Amino acid sequence: MTSVFSVLSVLSVLLGATPALAQVTGAARPDSARRQRPAPNPTRGVLGGVAMTAADSAIKAIVDRLDFDSYKAIIKGLTQFGDREQGTKRNEDAVTWIEQQLQSWGYTTERVKYDFRGSPREQVFATKVGSAVPQEMYILGGHMDGRGGGEAANDDASGTALVMEIARVLAATDVTTTRSVRFALWNNEETGLNGARAYVAQRASLQGIENPAGSGKYPEPRWLGMIQHDMMMWDHGNPVQHQQVLDADVDIEFQLNSAKAEESAALAVKLLNANRMFATDYPAVMSNAMSNTDSAPFQDLVPSVSLRENRRLYETGRGANPHWHRATDLYVTFSDADFRLGINAAQTTLGAVARLIEARIK
């Protein structure tokens, strides 16, 4: 296990400010600290305030193409299949619908096929191929399966739609990237991360191999980082409030107890800084106890982080979301303020990843 001191020393250099280290200790945030943070209102200076270079402005032009109504429409589209529980026809139909959406934006899609308890399962991914370094890529993930008998609107249509909305933006013919980026919509997360585990088992050994030789094609580019998105919209405090709390934020988690802890912490800082520069309404915070999501199978192999509405162990696991795995996880349950938290997470991820893959508008 990487020591906490080595990770903190990395962060002290990257963040350049000692007080920020309190955000990555994994300790529960005191209520007094939560009350003192400003409301999520861009007119009150929550975000921004950082001078942008020409390169930053070029990234912002891409991030600004994210569309709030498109994000909501993708979530709504996913909820037509109910909770999309693995092993059901509604799950299979949802995989096909996701694939069709990706293809409608111009992507060539692929499916990962695997068995779960003796029965076949499938999940889909698409790739924006880099123009100069196609053999390297970042993976953006969200799990499309759910449970609970409702519509799984938040868990995890919100994360799946986030990845798909970024895919839509980067699919534009005038957007090029130096490196590749893959959009993976995992299945069987709810049964133990089985879809993500199958992907790692089948494809880790294929990284960076040109196939056919001399073709310039890399079916599995070398992994540079994995960014997961799981439950993106509900930050109503604990005890739970009817309205979204004024200090709602995007939570960025890495796992301190992993072989790539230092590298994952550095990736998390890039997302934290992208949020400050490119998100419009909600700030981001970091913590170091990433858990129970599809980035876990990657965390010892490649820098891996997870974005959420709340910290999985310290908040979600302690009752912060009353709709989690319940029939009330419905599209109509969530307000525009909730949906906007999700699109701010998309701004955070796209702002960071667009830099890493060197995305630009021609």
Buried (B, 14 or more C-beta within 10 A) or exposed (E): EBEBEEBBEBBEEBBEEEEBBEBBBBEEBEEEEBEEBEEBEEEEEBBEEEEEEEEBEBBBBBBEBBBBEBBBEBBBBBBEBBBBBBBBEBBBBBBBBBBEBBEEBEBEBBBBEBEBEEEEBBBBBBBBBBEEBBBBBBBBBBBBBBBBBBBBBBBBBBBBBBBBBBBBBBBBEEBBBBBBBBBBBBBBBBBEBBBBBBBBEEBBEEBEBEEEEEEEBBEBBBBBBBBBBBBBBBBBBBEEEEEBBBBBBBBBBBBBBBBBBBBBBBBBBBBBBBBBBBBBBBBBBBBBBBBBBBBBBBBBBBBBBBBBBBBBBBBBBEEBBEBBBBEBBBBEBBEEBBBBBBBBBBBBBBBBBBBBBBBBEE
